[in-house]
Amino acid sequence: MYRLISATPSPYARKVRIQLAEKGIRFELVTEVPWNRDTIVPQYNPLEKLPVLICDDGETVYESRFINEWIEHMHPQPPLMPKDVPGLLLTKRFEVLADGVCDAGVLLFWERSREAGKQSQEWSDRQQRKILGGLQEISRLLGDQDYGVNSMFGLADIAVGSCLGWLNVRMPELPWRERHPNLGRLADRLEQRPSFRDSVPYPQTIRDKVA
Ligand SMILES: N[C@@H](CCC(=O)N[C@@H](CS)C(=O)NCC(=O)O)C(=O)O
């Protein structure tokens, strides 16, 4: 059985959890705080980030988009990635944007966690711009469709849904629903799925942050 190293707020790990659940693949969830001094993550990923998928033979797969693709190849049913090239490329476009919004959000989150005098407004503004710009583009690509690509639920929706769920936890003040009602409708539709309901993000306590 697979093991998945995950963290409760992580939008990256949530994508993998949702994909495994949607495919009915059993796995053991290993919840970690990657910032703690004694985290096990570096034993499984030299880049020291989660999620990490651990296979039965001890081989590990890391970097969420790569894990998603790896799972798709190893467990093709039910397919969550389109076979047609335009659909495939559009899926990746959604993934790049959703992950990019989260990346900027993580940088902003850490900046805001610094002592007041040490924070850079310029840096924060830069990340904020990326978040708003990324969401705007995701909203434009989605338009009035029920799902991001080919009117079928798939990895594009998983990436966007995980990103929006994470923003609710880390940046509840961001009015993304008001600005982009189509993203609100998508999020509501996705959060009804058991795979989403069973992986709702929440913050973790960091015991002793390294670096
Ligand atoms: N691009 C990576 C991002 C993963 C990531 O940043 N994970 C965070 C937790 S949400 C982490 O483990 N951070 C520890 C670190 O950056 O050292 C992915 O998609 O897997």
The ligand as a Tripos MOL2 file, in Angstrom:
@<TRIPOS>MOLECULE
LIG
   20    19     1     0     0
SMALL
NO_CHARGES

@<TRIPOS>ATOM
      1 N1          6.2170   22.6260   -5.8760 N.3       1 LIG1
      2 C1          6.0690   21.7520   -4.7430 C.3       1 LIG1
      3 C2          5.7030   22.5930   -3.5270 C.3       1 LIG1
      4 C3          5.6150   21.7430   -2.2680 C.3       1 LIG1
      5 C4          5.7440   22.5850   -1.0090 C.2       1 LIG1
      6 O1          6.1460   23.7550   -1.0310 O.2       1 LIG1
      7 N2          5.4220   21.9410    0.1260 N.am      1 LIG1
      8 C5          5.5640   22.6170    1.4040 C.3       1 LIG1
      9 C6          4.4170   22.2360    2.3220 C.3       1 LIG1
     10 S1          2.9190   22.8940    1.7010 S.3       1 LIG1
     11 C7          6.8560   22.1420    2.0460 C.2       1 LIG1
     12 O2          7.0400   20.9520    2.2270 O.2       1 LIG1
     13 N3          7.7440   23.0640    2.3740 N.am      1 LIG1
     14 C8          8.9880   22.7790    3.0090 C.3       1 LIG1
     15 C9         10.1210   23.5060    2.3600 C.2       1 LIG1
     16 O3          9.8940   24.2660    1.3900 O.co2     1 LIG1
     17 O4         11.2620   23.3190    2.8000 O.co2     1 LIG1
     18 C10         4.9900   20.7010   -5.0330 C.2       1 LIG1
     19 O5          4.1060   20.9990   -5.8450 O.co2     1 LIG1
     20 O6          5.0580   19.5880   -4.4800 O.co2     1 LIG1
@<TRIPOS>BOND
     1     1     2 1
     2     2     3 1
     3     2    18 1
     4     3     4 1
     5     4     5 1
     6     5     6 2
     7     5     7 1
     8     7     8 1
     9     8     9 1
    10     8    11 1
    11     9    10 1
    12    11    12 2
    13    11    13 1
    14    13    14 1
    15    14    15 1
    16    15    16 2
    17    15    17 1
    18    18    19 2
    19    18    20 1
@<TRIPOS>SUBSTRUCTURE
     1 LIG1         1 GROUP 0 **** ****
